[in-house]
Amino acid sequence: MLSKHDALQILLLRKRKRKSGVATEGIVLPYTPQASSVLMGTLYSLKGKAREERFYYAFTSEAFDHPHFYVGMRRATEEEDRQGTDFFMQTTAGEIPFNVKSSFRTLRNHKRKKAPQYKRIIGFVVGRHESAKSIRKRAFLAARAWREKFLQSQATTLFTRALNDLDIREVA
């Protein structure tokens, strides 16, 4: 089985297919489904990391106009990343979790795997040639909707608690 490093080296070198295997400038490796799987997994992993970096770069590379509720952006810790969150937008109402993907298909598959906790996370797809300005605009729109929903649920919860705390007695 190929290591990820070997798969990446094969990817970066010029390659041409032969009946006996894959030839890459003097190295001939047998073509197997496992080798193909490792190679494709490495490709998708690199693509995903590049999109995550582009998302983060959009918020940290330059000064930009932002909504009044925006405070900053931070990367998720390792534990938070395992839970399905890549970044947190820091706002006046708290942190808004984002999960960045490179395609709608990977977003859909990720939602299926992590369905229960994914309801509170914004799934965000970064396009191949999307500009930093476009990424910020879409992220702020998604964050605004998430924030409004959050604040509304908080207000409903507080109102319900206040009603439950009132001691209403029937006046005869």
Residue pairs with C-beta under 8 A, 6 or more apart in sequence:
1 34
1 35
1 38
2 10
2 29
2 34
2 35
2 38
2 39
3 38
4 38
4 41
4 42
7 35
7 38
7 39
7 41
7 42
8 42
8 46
9 24
10 22
10 24
10 27
10 29
10 39
11 39
11 42
11 43
13 24
13 25
13 27
14 24
14 25
15 22
15 23
15 24
16 22
16 23
17 23
17 31
18 28
20 28
20 30
21 28
21 29
21 30
21 31
22 28
22 29
22 30
22 31
22 35
29 35
44 102
44 106
47 102
48 100
48 101
48 102
48 106
50 102
51 100
51 101
51 102
51 126
52 86
52 87
52 100
52 126
54 126
54 130
54 132
54 135
55 86
55 87
55 98
55 100
55 124
55 126
55 135
55 139
56 73
56 75
56 87
57 132
58 132
58 133
58 135
58 136
58 139
59 72
59 73
59 89
59 136
59 139
60 73
61 132
62 132
64 133
64 136
66 136
66 140
67 140
67 143
67 144
68 92
69 91
69 92
69 93
69 143
69 144
69 147
70 89
70 90
70 91
70 140
70 143
71 90
71 91
71 92
72 89
72 90
73 87
73 88
73 89
73 90
74 87
74 88
74 90
74 95
75 86
75 87
75 88
76 85
76 86
76 87
76 88
76 97
80 88
80 97
83 114
83 117
84 99
84 110
84 114
84 117
84 118
84 121
85 97
85 98
85 99
85 121
86 98
86 99
86 100
87 97
87 98
87 100
88 95
88 96
88 97
88 98
89 95
89 96
89 98
89 139
89 143
91 143
91 147
93 147
93 150
93 151
94 150
96 122
96 143
96 146
96 147
96 150
97 120
97 121
97 122
98 121
98 122
98 124
98 139
99 107
99 110
99 118
99 121
99 122
99 123
99 124
100 124
100 125
100 126
101 107
101 110
101 123
101 124
101 125
101 126
102 125
102 126
103 125
104 125
107 123
107 125
110 118
110 123
111 118
111 123
122 142
122 143
122 146
124 138
124 139
124 142
126 135
127 134
